[in-house]
Amino acid sequence: MFCELLTGVHPFFIHGVDDEVSAKAKIASREPVVFPCEALPDHKVSRPARDLCLALLRKEPRKRLGASQALAHPWFRENSKSTPFGQAECLSTSIFDGLCNYKAHNKLKRAVLQLLAVDLSEGQIEEPRGRFMALNTQGDGLLSPEELEEGARRVGYELTHPELQQIIAALDSSGSGRIGYKEFVAALVEGGSGFNEQQLSECFIKLDTRGAGQITYEDIRNVLCSSDDRPGITRSEWEEIVPRSNKAEAALNFDAFLHLMQPGNTRNQAASPTQLLELAADLLSEPGSQSP
């Protein structure tokens, strides 16, 4: 397994060349295993990694390294800064800045970010995935408060207990007290590569279930609240976030949606320029108001 992880080549079986009989013959042979040099040039696999691989493939059991001996090998010691499931260099203070920014968003923006995260490209998801794996030292696919605390300590980020609790509450969609992979990616991608207008347009179309050119609470309820694993939003929360235009139903057009999804926008309301003008007109029409 270690040989395949290093080189992509099985030490006893070459695809298209060997079969079960020839593979067994190679294993039973007294000839020592040869590291597959032709499969990968020297500069791509370090000498300590090669030595460890061959030491694990020695055919004589007494000479073959055991698990504890392998863990004491120089190759593991050289990589002691790695976490069990990811590289420690993936960790940075920007992770915790992103998580703190995400918890400040209103529930609608959080829900939309999670919806957008599902359709991210491989390039957009690569960095958040590496960071999640570096933090998830238990390898169970969920980040615990302890893992976040340890990650913050590693990069020298001052994360208070109340801040940690707020982050968990904002990203814990399952109620387990831990953060899932999808929620973590949604929180970080906004501060990284972000979303382009085409992705936001496609998301708006998904949310505009009636094709009316605007999103209402019923649209949000149908798309985002249709299953238990998606974050819900109540009508009162919706109306706090999306201001009414005069007495019409609270709704978001595409311009207001883009305003809501701007990186760094953590305001509790998403108002389009048209809505702002209408609000100003209403204020100026009130008795006692004066023109600027």
N, C-alpha and C positions, 0 to 999 in steps of 0.2 A: 504493500500500500504506500509506504514512504517513497519507494522508487517511482511509482506512478505519479504521486503528487509532485515530485521534483521534475520528472522528465516527460510524463504522459505516456510512458512506455512500460509494459509489464516485463519484469526481469526474466520470465520463463516462457512467455507466449507472445509471438509476433503475429498480429492480425493478418490473415491472408497467407501465412506461411505455416504456422503451427496448428496442430490439432491436439486433442486430448492426449493421444499417445506420445507425440513428440514433446509436449510440455512436461509430462510425467518423466520422460527419459532425461530431460534437462535437469529436473529437480533431483533425480536419483543419481545422476552422474557425480563422480568424484571431483570433477573439474570445478574450481572456484567460480563464483559468479563474477562476470565482468560488467562494470558499470557501462550502461549504453551510451558511450561517448558520441557515437555518430548521430544519436537522436537529438542531442543538445550540445552545442559548442561549449568549450571550457568556461568562457566568460560568463555564462548564464547560471552555472551552478558552482558555488564556492567549494574550495577544497575540504573544509570541515564538513560540509553537507555530504559530499561524496564519501568521505571516510566513514561517517556515521551510517550512511546507507549500506555500504559494503559490510560494515561490522554487524548490521542487523540481518544481513543475508548470508553470513557464514554458515556452511552446511553442517559443521560439527557443533552440536549443541553446547559443548563445554566452552567453545571459543566464541559462540554467538552472544551478543549483548542481551541482557535482560532489560526489563522496563526501567528499573531504577538506575541501572548503569547507563542506559541511553539518555535518561534525563540529566545525568551528570556530565554528558559529553560537552566539549567546548562549543559546539554549534548552538546548543540550547542556552548556554551561559552568555554567548555573544548576543543572543536575541532576548535577553532577560527583560528588556523594556517592553516587550510585546505583552498584550493581554491574552487570556486563553483563546479568544475567538476573533481577535482583530489586532491591528497594529496600533500601538500607543500613540504614534505620531499623527494618527487621525484625530486625536483629541485636541481641542483648543477652546479658548474662552468664548469664541463665537457660538459654540453649541449652546451654551447656557444663556448667552444674550438672546439667541433665537427662541429658546424655550420661554424666557421671561417675556419677550415681545408677544409670543403667541398667547400666553395666558391673559394679556391685556386686551386682546381682541374681543369683540362681542361674539355671541354664540352663533350668529348667522355667518360671520366671516370664518370662524373656525370650521363650521359645517361645510362651507363651500371649499375651503382649503383641503379638507379631507376628500371631498368629491373629486377635486382636481388631481390630488396625489395619486389616484387610481390609474390615471392615464398618462403619467409622466414617461418621458423617454428614458432610455438606458443611460444616456449621458447626464440627464438631470438627477437621476436617482443614485448614481454611483457613489458620490461623496456622502450623502446622508446615510446610505447603507453601510459604508465603511465605518462611519462614526457610531452608528447603532451597534454594530458588532463589537467595536472596541469597548463600548460601555457595558454591553451585555455579557459580563464575565461568567454568569451562570449558564449561558447558552440556551435559555429556555424561550427566547423570543419575546420576553416581557422585561421592561426595565423597572427595577424596584427602587424605592427611595434610597436604599443603601448603595446601590450601584451608581445612582446619580451623585450621591455625596462623595463616593470614592473618586468618580471621574472629575468632579469639581476640585477635589483636593489635589489630584495629579497635576492639574493645569494651573493651580493657584487661584482659582475663582472663588470669591467669597459668596457662598450661597447660604443664606440664613434659613433656619427651620421654617418660619412662616412662608418664605418664598418657595421653598421646596414643596410644602403642602399645597400651595396655590398652583404650582406647576402640575403636580399629580392630579389635583382636582380638575384642572382644565383639560388634561389629555387622557384621563382615565375614562374611556367610554364603556368599559365592561363592568365597572364597579369593583374591580379586584384590588384597587390601591396600587396598580402598576400601569406602566405606559406601553401600549402596543406599538408594533413596527409602523403601521399605517399612520397613526397619529403623530409619531415622532418625525416621520418623513414630511408630513404636512406642515409641521411646525418649523422645520429647518429649510425647506426648499424655497420659501418666500425670501429669506435673507440671502440665499445663494444665487442660483441661476434665475429664480423667479419664474413667472409664467408669461408667455408672449400673448399678444392680443388674439391670435388665432385660437389658442387654447381657451382663453377666457370667453371668446365668442361661442365656441362649441359647448362650453359649460353653460353659458346663458341659454342657449337653445335647449339643452337638456332640462333646465329648470323651467323654461317657459312652455309648460305642457299644453297650453291652449293656443300657442302660436299667436299671442296677442301683442307681442313686442314689449311686454312688461311682465315682471314676476310679482305674483300676489302671494299672500300667505297660503292659499290653497295649493298653489304650485309647490311651494316649499314643503308643505306637509306631505304632499303626494310623493315627492322625490326623496327628501331627506329623512322623513320620519316613517318610512314604510316598513322598517325592520328594526329589531332591537339593537342591532350592532351599529346603527347610525345615530349620530347625535340629534336629539329632538330639540324643538324650539316651540314655545307656546305662542298663542296669538298676541298676548300682552307683551311678550318679549319682542315679537316681530314689530309691533306698533311703536315700541320704544326706540327701535333701531331705524325703522323706515318711517319718516314723517309723512303725515297725510298732506295731500295737496288740496287746500280748501276743505271740503267735506267728503271728498272722494275716498275710495278705499286706498289704504296704504299700498303702494306698489313701487317697484324698481324698474326704470327703463335701463337700456344698455349703458348710457352715459353714467347713471348713478351707480350701476353695478361695477363699472370700471373704477369709479371713484372709491367705492367700498374696498376693492381688491388691490388698490395701490399699496406697494410695500411701505411699511411703516405707518400706515393709516390705522390707528387703534381707536379712533373716535367711535362713540356709541351710536352715531347716526350717519347715514349715507344719503346726502342730499345732492341732487344734480344742480347745475347752474340755473335751470328753469325753475326748480323748486325754490331755490334761494331768492330768485326774482319775485316769484309769487308771494313768498313770505314777506319780502320787503314791501310789496304793494299792499298786502293785507294790513301791515303795521301802519303804513302811511294813511290808509283809509279810515283808521280808527279815530273817533272824536278826540280832539286835543292834540293830535299828532302834527308835527311841523316838518316841512320839507327841508332837507339838508342844504 
